Amino acid sequence: ILVQAVSQAALPIVQQEITSLLVQRHHLKQDGERDFIVRSQEDIAQAASATATVMGGLLAGIAAVSLLVGGIGIMNIMLVSVTERTREIGIRMAVGARGGDILVQFLIEAVTLSIIGGAIGIGSGMGISKLVASVTHWPTLTPVLWIGIASISSAVIGVISGFYPAWKASKLDPIEALRYE
């Protein structure tokens, strides 16, 4: 049953009168269990807002786990790269490259890898958004701000996850690195 109050101020009174009338018509006790619910548009809006907040938190959690897994993947790839290129690192250091040069090289590689992954993710997200919009006829919006945040996040993840492998590579002893097979 839909009922409209004359004003916002009258809403509590209207809800109380409707509750009393339904209790009487359903032959219920005034303080007993009820077989109906009286809700206002404000209650429904608050429930929808709470649901949106929970969904936002859930999506943020999924994004955080995805970033963590991606960072771990980049770190593993970079550690394997350092191990496979130990001899190359030794040669570079033997001909004059400093530890800082090696560190910067591997950090650039990690950031490049993460930015490429971020670009693929942004492109996939936008493509899926357009596909959903065309199939369901729902309007979708891809804010430029969030694209920027995603790009910066992927670069930061690259720096964070690539730092340890880059540091490890920069600390290699050139003589030991040249002997490595």
Summary of the structure (lengths in Angstrom):
residues: 181
radius of gyration: 30.0
end to end distance: 80.3
largest distance: 95.1
contacts: 455
relative contact order: 0.12
helix: 77%
strand: 0%
